[in-house]
Amino acid sequence: MEMTGRGPMAVVETRDLTKVFKEGQLGAVNNVNLETREGEFLVFLGPQAPEKRLSCG
Amino acid sequence: MIAGLETPTSGEILIGGQVVNALSPRERRIAMVFQSYALYPHLSVYKNIAFPLKAQNVNKELHKQKVEWAAVSPGHRRAPSIASRVNFPAVSVNASRSPRHRSRTRGLPPRRTPLQPRRQASCLRSRRARAFHRRVGTTTIYVTHDQVEAMAMGDRVMVLNKGVGSPARHSHRGLRQPG
């Protein structure tokens, strides 16, 4: 997944961010790539709260 | 994981171009607000805003200026629970007296409907948060399951479903073409 932001500089960036709680199981967060630019308001939207919270927390 | 409260299994997190995986939440110098705000109930709104500045030893005059600038409501001298009642009275009153509700109750005394005030409060909160973001201009990542809120608030929306993220898109296209 590639995400392109606006503006000159990426402030927060994740590269293939993954969180697996039990080995062999699908991760709660799988290879998430994001990039937010300076002053941007990025919204994480999704039906399951834990994965979104986990990515931010 | 971005704030540092959870450790990723793999991957990198960069803030300001620097990999911060090994840094503690404090060292990352970013702020996180929980869904329930986690305010100190015994402190006024003013003192809640001032507390982190006090902890950083910012001088009193400067932190007074900053709090006055950031305080979005006139009730900032009150406790958070009272201030929110003061700021949102219109929400509950309007909802309880809406014509639709009156016609359903057929002349019975107005009763509060649980859904409507919550929806209105959410819209009001979104508008205030967006207006505050425009004033402050800080880079913000906002987590929600509410599509309307996402569209209203975000410059870009990233859909995260079953642990897989879709590319972030500008909010007007984000929901139509999430992939």
Interface residues (C-beta under 8 A of the other chain):
Chain A: M1 E2 M3 G5 R6 M9 A10 V11 V12 E13 T14 R15 D16 L17 T18 K19 V20 L26 G27 A28 V29 N30 N31 V32 N33 L34 E35 T36 R37 E38 G39 E40 F41 L42 V43 F44 L45 G46 P47 Q48 A49 E51 K52 R53 L54 S55 C56 G57
Chain B: M1 I2 A3 L5 E6 P8 T9 S10 G11 E12 I13 L14 I15 G16 G17 I30 M32 R130 H133 G137 T138 T139 T140 I141 Y142 V143 T144 H145 D146 Q147 E149 A150 M153 G154 D155 R156 V157 M158 V159 L160 N161 K162 G163 V164 G165 S166 P167 A168 S171 G174 L175
